[in-house]
Amino acid sequence: MNPTSPVIFVEVPGRPVPWARAGSQGNRRYTPSRVRAAAESLQAEMKVQCRSPLTGPLDLAITFCYRRPDSWNKAKREAIDNGEEPWFSGRPDIDNLCKLVMEAGTGILWEDDAQVVSLEAVKVYGAENLTVLNLSCAWRVNENISQGQSDL
């Protein structure tokens, strides 16, 4: 198997949603409906691509793509469309976006999210709202890793 090719590739249409803390009403705690719906959407697409959870250490790359606003001026739209300024640096925070993906994948893509030993995530502007996952088996990048060094 080629260590650079994904074992599982998942595309989930829709605006990326961050993990949010559980809300409460009195003694009752609940997951916000927006978070629950986003997790269910992710899980549905994950189940299509993966029949049973993978075992062992895993590499996960996530791209959170946000549709660029139509209201932007022509120069800014063209810069984004040409890939010159693709970074989406606004809210939500990238760690909360990753948290939702990690929790949604538990029991579907992996047995436990602790199996993900390498995580790369980016937020970019693009043609549409989309979350893209590339999951592969973890490979030794460099012999120095075993010595606590990495060239990453």
N, C-alpha and C positions, 0 to 999 in steps of 0.2 A: 504494500500500500504506500502511496506517495504521501509523505508527512505534511505536504503543503495543501493537499486537497481536503475539502471538508467531508466528514463522514455523514453529517446531516446539514442540510441547507433549508432554512425556514424563512419565508417572507410573510409578514402579517400586515395587510393593508390597514390604514387608519392612523390617526395622530397618536404618537407614543404617549403613554400615560405613566406618570411616576407612582411608585409605592407611596401610600399615605398611611399615617398612623390610624389605628382603629378609633372610631368615635365611640361615644357612650351616651346612654340615656339612663340615668340612675345607676343601677348595678349592672345593667346590660351593656355589653360591648359589641360592636359590629364593624365589619369592613365596609367602607364607603362603597356605594353602588357603582360608581365610576371605576373604582379600582377592581371590584369584583367582575364587572363586565369586561374590562381590559384583560384580566387574567384568564377569563373563560375563552376569549377570542384567541389569545396566545396559545392556550392549551389545545384548542380545537385544531389549529394549524400544526402544532407540535405532534399531535397524535396521528395526523396524516403522514408525517415523515418518519415516525419512529414507532415500531411495533412494541418494543420493550426497552426499558431503561438501559443505557450503556453502563459498563462497569469500568473501574480503573480511572486513572488521572485523565482529565480532559482539558483541552484548550477551547476557549469560547471567544469569538469575535462578534461584537454587536454593532450595527450601524442604525442609529436613530435618525430617520430622515424627515425633515419638516418642509412642507411646501412653502416656497417663497411667496410673500405677500404680493398681490397684484398691484397694490398701491405704491410700490417702490418706483422711484424714477427710472428712466430708461437705462442710464449708465449703471446703476446698481443691479438692475435686473440682468443686464448683459454680462456683468462681472460674475454673477452667480451662475448664470446659464453656461458660461464658458469655463466654469470651475476655478476661477481666479480667487474668489473669496467664499468658499463653500461652508465655512464653519458657522454653526448655530450656537452662539455663546450666551443666549438668554436662558431664562428658567423654562423648564424644570432642571434641577441639578442632575447631572449624569449618574451619580451614585444611586439616587432614588429610582431612576429609570432602570438601571441594572438590577436593583433589588427586586422589582416586579418580575423581570424575566427569570431571575434565579429562583424565586419562589414558585413561579408558574411551571418551571421545568422539572421540579422535584417530583419524582415518581413517574415522569413521562420520558424525559430525555436522559436523566441521570437518576440514580437511586437517592443520592443526597447531594445538595449543592456544594458540599465540602470537596467533592470530586473535581470541581473546576479549579485547577491549579494555575491557570493562566487566563487572564481576562483582558481583552482590548475592547474599548468602547469609544465611539465617536458620535457627535451630533453634527449633522450637516443639513444644508438646504438642498432641496432637490425638486423634481417635477411633481412629486406627490408625497403625502404623509405615509410613512412606511417604517416598519421595524424589520431588520434583516439579521438573522442569526447564522453563523458558520461555526459548527461544532466539530471538533476532530480529536483524535487520541493525542495525548501529550507526548511529545518527542523530545529527547535530549537535544537542546539547541547547541550546547557547547560542553565539552568535558569540564570546563571550569565551574559549571553550575554545582557539581558535586563538592567543589572546594569553597562554595559560598560566593563565587564570582559569576558574573554574567556579562555578556556583551550586548544585552538587549538595550 
